[in-house]
Amino acid sequence: MGTHGDSKPQYPNSAVRCRGNPRASARGGCQHGHGGYTGTIAEKTSFTCIPDSEVGDTDPTEYAGQLIDEQDSRIDSKWGPAGCIHIEDGTYLFFGWASA
């Protein structure tokens, strides 16, 4: 396990829930990122979709937290992509590491 230095996890309870197209939502910052540097995942320029089949019947928020805790390589970098889990039609959960 590596260190994240001046990073902080954006756990699902503080992550961004967006409605609509996930690409447009991620670019727009949805709830954050509209003015200056936020230090949140809204600063990320890409995301990795976690397949619905992988999440299965697990609560999406709980599953996102597990991926963060397990340091899943797909979302384990403050410079890399955020994670994205499909919640329901038009609703997505973004999560991951961000600079502190």
N, C-alpha and C positions, 0 to 999 in steps of 0.2 A: 504494500500500500504506500502510495506516495503522499506527499504533503501538498496542500493547496495554498500555502503561504497566505497571501492577502485576499483569499477568496472566501465566499460564503455560499452555502447552498440556498437555492430558492426552492424550498419545500412546497409541495402542492398547496398547503393552506395559505401560502403567500404568493403562489404562482398566479399567472394570468389566465383567466378563463375568458375565451373569446368566442363570439358567434360569427358565423360566416365563413369565408374562405380562409384557411389557416395561413396561406402565404400572404394575403393582404393584412391579416391580423398581426402576424409576426412583424411585417415591415412597419406597420403603423404603431406598434407598441401597445395597441388596444387601450390599456389602462395607464401605462407609464410611457415615458420617452417622448413626450410632446414638447419638452423644454429643457435643454441642457442635458448633462450627463446624469443618469439616474442610479448607476451602480446595480442595476437589476438585469434580469434576462431580457428586458426590452432592448438592450444594447446589442444583442446578438443579431447577426445577419442571416443566420440559417437555423434550421431545425431538422431533427431526425424523427420521423414518424415511427412509433412503436406499433407493430401490427396488432390489430384487434384479437387475432388468434392467440397471440402471446399473452395479452392481458387476461383473456378468458373471462371467467365470472368474478375475478377479483375486482374490488372497488378500484376505479382508475386512480383516485387520489392516493390510496394505500399502495398501489403498484408503483406509482411514480416515486413515492418515498422509499420503497424498497430498492429501486434502481439507483437512487442517490446514495443510500446507505451502503449498498454493495459496490459502489464505485464502478458501475457499468461503463465500459469503455466508450459506448456510443454517446454518453452525456457527461463524462467525467473530466471536463476541462472548462475553465472559465473562458477560454478562447475558442472552444469548439461549439458545435451546435447545441441548441436547447433540445430537450425532449418534447415530443408532442403526442398526446394520447387523445384519440377520438372519444368523446363522451356520448354524444347523440347527434342526430342530424344537425349540422351547422354549429356544433359546440365542441371546442377542443380545449385541452388542458396543456399548457406549456410549463416546463419546469427545467431545472438544471443548476449549474454553477454560474456564479457571477462575481465580478470583481467587488471587493469590499470598499 
